[in-house]
Amino acid sequence: MTTMRWLRGAAAAAGLVLAVGCAGDAGNDEAQDGARPRRGGTLVIGLATDLGTLNPLASADRWGQEVAGELLFLPLIRYDSTLEYMAALAESWEMLGDTGAIFHLRRDVRWHDGQPTTAEDVVFTIERAKDPRTMFPNASYLTHWTGAEALDSFTVRVSYTPHVGPLTGLPFLPIVPRHLLDTIPPERTRQASFGRAPVGNGPFRFLDFRANDRWVFGANDDFPEALGGRPQIDRVVMRIIPEQASQVAELRAGTIDLALGAPAGDFARLDSLPQLRGIARPTRQYFAIGWNNRHPPLDDPIVRRALAMALNRERMLTLRYGYGELAAGPVPSFHWAYPEDVEPLPFSPDSARALLASRGIEDRNGDGTVELRNGSQFGIQYWAPTVNAFNRDVAELVRGDLAAIGVTVNVRGVDYNTMIADVTGPRTFDAAQLGFSSDFHLNLRDSFHSDHLDGDMQLAGYANPRADSLIEALERTVDREDALPLYAEFQRLIRDEQPWTIIYYYPDLFVINERVRNVHMDIRGVFTSLKDWW
């Protein structure tokens, strides 16, 4: 699936923080065998799709955002393993009541071209992220921000109107170099060559890029000791290997060290091999079908509900061999506000047919397919990133399930970046097979508020005044007890109107070579501690 890292999120339960490898603790190497970290070597990672742009102001896909945010660039602050804020580019900060904050920057952080990272870079990043012409994928983080000012070269004051969690989005806003981007018009941010040859200030620096083949990053020798110092690994090579079977073959042959696309059916078997280790990582990801609410009859929530009820989601989950849980809506089960009484829609083809018939969509000529009121066939252009067998299998299940109620589905299998270019641009699709990953704030505005119909994340084109008012109320609500019924109503609304059919939440299943040590992954991300791997 995609996975686009459109950031939703919540405060995750503490019990979800540790990723458990089936072979035991993936990181306590010295305790296991007395081995001590040693510097050097090349880590080779298998990715299913290319990263797209690595400009943090433009990247919308999961791996692109994670590589940019963890390897190449520094945000002002980060989340620690308990999901509390910790220092990053800002070594300290103080809150100015509920209307602002002052950040004191480190003085030893330099861009990879040698220039210092300063307050002017921070102000530039915030202003560009807020500028609607930039189309920053997660601009709603800054909706309530009213300004940013450099008090001196290493001090920044930000201001905002009172709202819930004003700093929540900062760990997902890496700071970018003003001196390299200020001549780029905001509307050209996504096309800028900087995205394919980024200059960051993080623990790794960009070295090389070959389209649809590989990205290469090298250790930053000048990364501050206070932030962990130079990484242990000399080079990280991310190779684009679309087929899951090919990733497994290369992993077993030792030509890659980490497979990010190992098939769920092979996970236990691969983990049992002495040279490999399986890692099941709790995530904030869900698998979904986005319906284009701009296209009739998909603009009708009753029609979308019918399509959702025709899908056998339990059978889709078997493709992951049970690794996952069915979902009712965008509020995930690990979120403190998860409404347990809002159940997923049932699988009921008969109910689906009845709902379509109530909208005048039925088989009028006995050919087994349904027609709209005007007599035209009800057909759906279904976009799926069919770069691997899993995505192809899911798309075929969708086609078959909808065919069973008379809806014709034309599966358009495309590469990931082509699909994302359409669903965030011209939006010619009727339905798109996607994966999303959240932040810890449960950002509902970007994907569901009508103010963001032109934004990357609002690809469904969903507009409902009640959804808007619930989102706005949740952004103003500080007390969790007051927020609970609002979240429950929103979950129920999305479940019933199905702008997205959110099918299931799922863990990451990775397989890594045992030679790679000190590997810790948690709900914050896969590469959060990569600079410490060896």
C-alpha positions in Angstrom: 0.0 0.0 0.0 1.1 3.5 -0.2 1.8 4.3 2.8 1.3 8.0 2.8 2.3 9.4 6.1 -0.7 11.7 6.4 -0.3 12.3 10.1 -3.2 11.5 12.3 -2.4 10.4 15.8 -2.9 10.2 19.5 -1.1 9.7 22.8 -0.3 6.0 22.4 -0.5 3.7 25.4 2.8 3.1 27.1 2.4 -0.6 26.5 2.7 0.0 22.7 6.1 1.7 22.9 8.3 -1.4 22.6 8.6 -3.3 19.4 9.0 -7.0 20.1 11.1 -9.1 17.8 9.9 -12.7 17.7 13.5 -13.8 18.5 13.6 -11.8 21.6 15.0 -8.3 22.5 16.2 -6.7 19.3 18.5 -4.3 21.0 20.2 -5.7 24.1 23.2 -7.1 22.2 25.9 -6.5 24.8 23.9 -8.3 27.5 23.3 -11.2 25.1 26.8 -12.0 23.9 29.2 -9.3 25.2 29.7 -7.7 21.8 30.4 -4.0 21.9 29.4 -1.4 19.2 31.9 -0.9 16.5 31.9 1.9 13.9 31.8 1.2 10.2 30.0 -0.8 7.5 27.1 -0.2 5.1 23.4 -1.0 6.0 21.3 -2.0 3.0 17.5 -1.6 3.3 14.9 -2.9 0.9 12.1 -0.5 0.1 9.0 -1.3 -2.0 8.7 2.1 -3.5 10.9 5.1 -4.3 11.0 7.9 -1.7 9.8 10.7 -3.8 11.0 14.1 -2.5 13.0 14.4 0.7 12.1 18.1 1.1 10.4 18.1 4.5 8.0 20.9 3.3 6.8 18.7 0.4 7.1 15.1 1.4 3.8 13.3 2.0 4.8 9.7 1.9 5.6 7.7 5.0 9.2 6.7 4.2 10.1 10.0 2.7 9.0 11.8 5.8 10.7 9.4 8.1 14.0 9.5 6.3 13.9 13.3 6.1 12.9 13.7 9.8 15.1 11.0 11.4 18.2 10.8 9.1 18.6 14.1 7.3 17.0 17.0 9.3 16.3 18.1 12.8 13.0 19.4 14.2 13.0 21.8 17.0 11.8 19.1 19.5 11.2 15.4 19.3 9.2 12.8 21.2 11.0 10.5 23.6 10.0 6.8 24.1 7.4 7.8 26.6 6.0 10.4 24.1 7.1 13.4 26.2 8.9 16.3 24.4 12.7 16.2 24.3 15.4 18.6 23.0 16.5 18.4 19.4 17.6 21.5 17.5 16.1 23.5 20.4 18.2 22.7 23.5 15.5 24.3 25.8 12.3 26.2 25.6 9.8 27.9 27.8 6.0 28.4 27.4 4.6 31.9 27.4 1.3 30.9 29.0 -1.1 29.6 26.4 -0.2 32.1 23.6 3.4 31.3 22.7 6.8 29.8 23.4 10.5 30.8 23.2 13.0 28.3 21.8 16.7 28.4 22.5 18.6 26.7 19.7 21.8 24.7 19.9 24.8 26.6 18.5 26.7 23.6 17.3 24.4 22.4 14.5 25.5 23.0 11.0 23.9 22.3 7.6 25.7 19.7 5.7 27.2 22.4 3.5 28.9 23.9 6.5 26.5 26.9 7.2 25.2 27.2 10.8 21.6 26.4 11.5 20.0 29.6 13.0 16.8 31.2 14.1 16.3 32.5 10.6 16.0 29.0 9.3 13.4 28.2 11.9 11.3 31.3 11.1 11.6 30.6 7.4 10.5 27.0 7.8 7.4 28.0 9.9 6.4 30.7 7.5 6.8 28.5 4.5 4.9 25.6 6.2 2.0 28.1 6.9 1.9 29.5 3.4 -0.9 27.7 1.5 1.1 28.0 -1.7 3.7 25.6 -0.3 1.0 23.0 0.3 2.8 21.6 3.3 1.1 18.2 3.9 0.4 18.9 7.6 -0.3 22.6 7.6 -3.1 22.2 10.1 -0.5 21.9 12.8 0.1 25.6 12.4 -3.6 26.6 11.9 -3.6 28.5 15.2 -0.1 29.9 14.9 0.0 33.7 14.4 3.7 34.3 14.0 7.4 33.4 14.4 10.2 35.9 15.2 14.0 35.6 15.5 14.9 37.4 18.7 18.6 36.8 17.9 20.6 34.2 15.9 19.7 31.4 18.2 16.4 32.4 19.8 12.9 32.1 18.3 9.6 33.3 19.7 6.4 31.8 18.3 2.9 33.0 19.0 -0.5 31.3 18.6 -4.1 31.6 19.8 -4.9 29.2 22.7 -5.6 25.7 21.5 -4.9 22.0 22.4 -1.4 20.8 22.1 0.3 23.8 20.3 3.7 22.0 20.2 2.3 18.6 19.1 3.2 19.0 15.4 6.8 20.3 15.9 8.4 16.9 16.0 7.0 16.4 12.5 8.2 19.7 11.1 12.0 19.4 10.3 13.7 22.7 9.9 15.0 23.4 6.4 17.9 25.7 5.2 16.7 29.2 4.3 19.8 30.0 2.3 19.1 27.1 -0.1 15.3 27.4 -0.4 14.3 31.1 0.0 14.8 31.7 -3.8 12.3 28.9 -4.6 8.7 30.2 -5.0 6.5 28.5 -2.4 4.3 27.0 -5.2 7.4 25.4 -6.6 8.5 23.7 -3.4 7.5 20.2 -4.5 9.3 20.5 -7.8 12.5 21.9 -6.4 15.7 19.9 -7.1 16.4 20.2 -3.4 14.0 17.3 -2.8 16.3 14.9 -4.8 19.6 16.3 -3.4 18.7 17.5 0.1 21.1 19.4 2.3 20.1 18.7 5.9 21.6 19.0 9.4 20.9 15.6 10.8 23.0 12.5 11.7 23.2 11.4 8.0 23.9 13.4 4.9 22.7 12.8 1.3 25.2 11.2 -1.0 23.5 9.8 -4.1 20.2 9.1 -5.8 19.2 7.0 -8.7 15.5 7.1 -9.7 13.6 3.9 -8.8 16.9 2.2 -7.8 18.5 3.6 -4.7 19.2 6.4 -2.2 22.6 6.6 -0.4 23.3 8.4 2.8 26.6 8.8 4.7 27.4 9.4 8.4 27.6 13.1 9.4 31.0 13.3 11.1 30.1 16.7 12.6 26.8 15.7 14.2 26.9 17.2 17.8 27.9 14.8 20.6 25.1 16.1 22.8 22.7 14.7 20.2 24.4 11.4 20.0 27.4 12.2 17.8 28.4 10.6 14.6 26.4 7.5 13.7 28.0 4.1 14.1 27.2 3.1 10.5 29.2 4.7 7.7 26.6 4.4 5.0 22.9 3.6 4.6 21.8 2.4 1.2 18.0 2.2 0.5 17.3 0.1 -2.5 14.0 0.0 -4.4 12.8 -3.6 -4.6 9.1 -3.6 -5.4 8.4 -7.4 -5.1 8.2 -8.8 -1.6 9.5 -12.2 -2.8 12.6 -10.4 -4.2 13.2 -8.7 -0.9 13.0 -12.0 0.9 15.4 -13.6 -1.6 18.0 -10.8 -1.3 17.6 -10.9 2.5 18.4 -14.6 2.6 21.3 -14.1 0.2 22.7 -11.3 2.4 22.6 -8.6 -0.2 20.2 -6.5 1.9 20.1 -6.3 5.7 16.6 -5.2 6.4 13.4 -6.0 4.4 10.6 -3.5 5.0 8.3 -5.4 2.7 8.5 -9.0 3.8 5.2 -10.9 3.2 3.2 -11.6 6.4 2.9 -15.3 5.4 6.7 -15.6 5.5 7.3 -13.7 8.7 7.4 -16.6 11.2 9.4 -18.8 8.9 12.0 -16.1 8.3 12.2 -15.3 12.0 13.0 -19.0 12.6 16.2 -18.9 10.5 19.3 -18.5 12.6 20.7 -15.5 10.6 17.5 -13.5 10.5 15.2 -11.9 13.1 11.6 -10.8 12.8 10.4 -7.5 14.3 6.7 -6.9 14.8 6.5 -3.2 15.4 3.3 -1.5 16.8 2.3 1.3 14.5 -0.1 4.1 13.9 -1.0 2.8 10.4 -4.3 1.9 8.8 -5.2 0.5 5.5 -8.1 2.2 3.7 -9.9 2.9 0.5 -10.4 6.6 -0.3 -13.6 7.3 -2.3 -13.6 10.4 -4.4 -16.6 12.2 -3.0 -16.5 14.7 -5.9 -17.6 12.0 -8.4 -21.3 11.0 -8.5 -22.7 8.7 -7.2 -19.8 8.5 -4.8 -20.8 11.9 -3.5 -23.7 10.1 -1.8 -22.9 8.7 1.7 -25.5 6.0 1.3 -23.8 4.7 -1.8 -20.4 4.8 -0.1 -21.8 3.0 2.9 -23.2 0.3 0.5 -19.8 -0.2 -1.1 -18.2 -0.5 2.3 -20.7 -3.1 3.5 -20.0 -5.2 0.3 -16.4 -5.6 1.3 -15.3 -8.7 3.2 -12.7 -7.1 5.4 -12.1 -10.2 7.5 -11.0 -11.9 4.3 -8.7 -9.0 3.4 -7.1 -9.3 6.8 -6.3 -12.9 6.2 -3.8 -11.7 3.5 -1.8 -10.4 6.5 -2.3 -13.7 8.3 -4.2 -12.1 11.1 -1.7 -9.3 11.8 -4.1 -6.5 12.3 -7.5 -5.5 13.6 -10.6 -4.3 11.9 -11.3 -0.6 12.1 -14.5 1.5 12.5 -13.0 4.9 11.7 -10.0 7.2 12.1 -9.8 7.0 15.9 -7.6 4.0 16.5 -7.8 1.5 19.4 -4.5 2.8 21.0 -5.9 6.3 21.3 -7.2 7.3 24.8 -10.5 8.5 23.2 -11.1 5.3 21.2 -14.9 4.7 21.4 -15.3 0.9 21.9 -19.1 1.0 21.3 -18.6 2.2 17.7 -18.3 -1.1 15.8 -17.1 -1.5 12.2 -19.8 -1.8 9.6 -20.8 -5.4 9.1 -20.1 -7.4 5.9 -23.6 -7.6 4.3 -23.9 -7.8 0.5 -27.7 -8.0 0.8 -27.8 -4.8 2.8 -25.4 -3.2 0.3 -27.7 -4.1 -2.6 -30.7 -2.7 -0.7 -28.9 0.6 0.0 -28.0 1.0 -3.7 -31.6 0.2 -4.7 -32.8 2.9 -2.3 -30.7 5.4 -4.4 -32.1 4.0 -7.7 -29.0 2.0 -8.5 -30.0 -1.5 -9.5 -29.8 -4.1 -12.2 -32.4 -3.0 -14.7 -31.7 -5.3 -17.6 -30.8 -8.6 -15.8 -27.1 -8.6 -16.9 -25.7 -8.9 -13.4 -24.5 -5.3 -13.2 -26.2 -2.3 -11.7 -27.1 0.9 -13.5 -27.6 4.4 -12.3 -30.9 6.2 -12.7 -29.8 7.5 -16.1 -29.2 4.0 -17.3 -25.4 4.1 -17.4 -23.4 1.4 -15.8 -22.1 2.0 -12.2 -18.4 1.5 -12.7 -15.5 2.5 -10.5 -11.9 3.4 -11.6 -9.9 1.9 -8.8 -6.3 3.0 -8.4 -4.0 0.6 -6.6 -0.2 0.6 -6.2 0.2 -2.9 -7.6 4.0 -3.0 -7.1 3.7 -6.2 -5.1 1.6 -9.3 -4.8 -0.2 -8.2 -1.6 -1.5 -5.0 -3.1 -2.6 -6.9 -6.2 -4.4 -9.5 -4.1 -6.2 -6.8 -2.1 -7.3 -5.0 -5.3 -8.6 -8.3 -6.7 -10.6 -9.0 -3.5 -12.2 -5.5 -3.8 -13.0 -6.1 -7.4 -14.7 -9.4 -6.7 -16.6 -8.2 -3.7 -18.1 -5.2 -5.5 -18.8 -7.3 -8.6 -20.9 -9.5 -6.4 -23.3 -6.6 -5.8 -23.2 -5.6 -9.5 -20.6 -2.8 -9.4 -18.0 -2.9 -12.0 -14.5 -2.2 -10.8 -11.7 -1.4 -13.2 -8.4 -1.8 -11.3 -5.7 0.5 -12.5 -2.4 -0.8 -11.3 0.1 2.0 -11.1 3.4 2.7 -9.4 3.2 4.4 -6.1 4.4 7.8 -7.1 2.1 8.0 -10.1 -0.9 7.2 -7.9 0.1 9.8 -5.3 0.5 12.4 -8.0 -3.1 11.8 -9.0 -4.8 11.5 -5.6 -3.1 14.7 -4.4 -3.4 16.6 -7.8 -5.9 16.2 -10.6 -7.8 13.5 -8.7 -9.2 11.6 -11.6 -9.6 8.4 -9.5 -12.9 7.1 -8.2 -11.3 5.0 -5.5 -7.7 4.6 -4.3 -6.1 1.9 -2.2 -4.0 3.6 0.5 -2.2 3.3 3.7 -1.9 6.1 6.3 0.2 6.7 9.3 -0.6 9.1 12.1 1.1 11.4 14.5 0.2 11.6 18.2 -2.3 14.4 17.9 -5.1 12.7 15.9 -5.0 15.3 13.2 -8.5 15.1 11.7 -8.6 18.5 10.0 -6.3 17.7 7.1 -8.2 14.7 6.0 -11.8 15.5 6.9 -12.4 19.3 7.2 -14.0 21.1 4.3 -11.5 24.0 4.6 -8.8 21.6 3.3 -10.6 20.4 0.2 -7.6 21.4 -1.9 -5.0 19.9 0.5 -3.0 16.7 -0.1 -4.7 14.8 2.7 -8.3 15.7 1.8 -8.1 13.6 -1.3 -11.7 12.2 -0.7 -13.2 15.7 -1.0 -15.4 15.1 2.0 -17.5 18.1 3.1 -19.9 17.8 6.0 -20.8 20.8 8.3 -21.2 18.5 11.3 -17.8 17.0 10.8 -16.3 20.5 10.5 -17.9 21.6 13.8 -16.8 18.5 15.6 -13.2 18.9 14.4 -13.3 22.6 15.5 -14.8 21.7 18.9 -12.1 19.1 19.5 -9.3 21.6 18.6 -10.7 23.9 21.4 -11.3 21.2 24.0 -8.6 20.7 26.6 -10.3 18.4 29.0 -10.3 14.7 27.9 -13.6 13.9 29.5 -15.2 16.7 27.4 -13.5 15.4 24.3 -14.6 11.8 24.6 -18.2 12.2 23.3 -17.0 14.4 20.5 -14.5 11.8 19.3 -17.2 9.1 19.6 -19.6 11.1 17.5 -17.0 11.8 14.9 -16.0 8.1 14.7 -19.7 7.2 14.2 -20.2 9.9 11.6 -17.2 8.7 9.5 -18.2 5.1 10.0 -21.7 5.8 8.7 -20.8 8.2 5.8 -17.7 6.3 4.7 -15.7 9.1 3.0 -12.9 6.6 3.6 -13.5 3.0 4.1 -10.9 2.4 6.9 -10.4 -1.3 6.8 -7.9 -2.3 9.5 -5.0 -1.1 11.6 -1.9 -3.1 11.3 1.6 -3.6 12.7 4.8 -3.4 10.7 6.4 -6.8 10.0 10.1 -6.5 9.2 12.9 -9.0 8.9 16.5 -8.0 9.6 19.8 -9.7 9.5 21.2 -10.7 12.9 24.5 -9.0 12.1 22.7 -5.6 12.5 22.8 -4.7 16.2 21.2 -2.3 18.7 18.0 -2.1 16.6 15.2 -0.4 18.5 11.9 0.5 16.8 8.8 1.8 18.5 5.6 3.5 17.8 7.4 6.8 17.0 9.0 5.3 13.9 11.3 2.7 12.3 14.4 4.9 12.0 14.2 6.8 15.2 17.3 5.2 16.6 19.1 4.3 13.3 22.1 6.4 14.1 22.8 4.0 17.0 22.5 0.8 15.0 25.8 -0.9 14.2 
